[in-house]
Amino acid sequence: MAKGFLSCLFLVDIFGKYFFKTLKGKEPPEPLLDEIAELVMKDNPCWEGSPTALVALINVDIQPHVITRKLNVLAGRLYTEHGILFRSERVHEGRKLRFWKDNTENA
């Protein structure tokens, strides 16, 4: 009986993701993107720092070593929804993240 219940939960999860992506026309909310959008506002159009510094500033429970990978996946969505560009690079001191507001007419 537990196996059938777990299969049912799996199908509900799959349908939920499908529903949000196709029927509603948008993906489920991502708190990480909203926090970054608040960080990069009109009065502060750029932010640069380490993943550890970013984790300390935002209200999302995520580890510094995971945030860069997640942001690489969500970079297109960050630009589409908030007009914020993202870049990650490796420097001598470690990883550096950079966010900046796109000030062109298309954003």
Summary of the structure (lengths in Angstrom):
residues: 107
radius of gyration: 17.2
end to end distance: 51.2
largest distance: 56.7
contacts: 256
relative contact order: 0.15
helix: 53%
strand: 21%
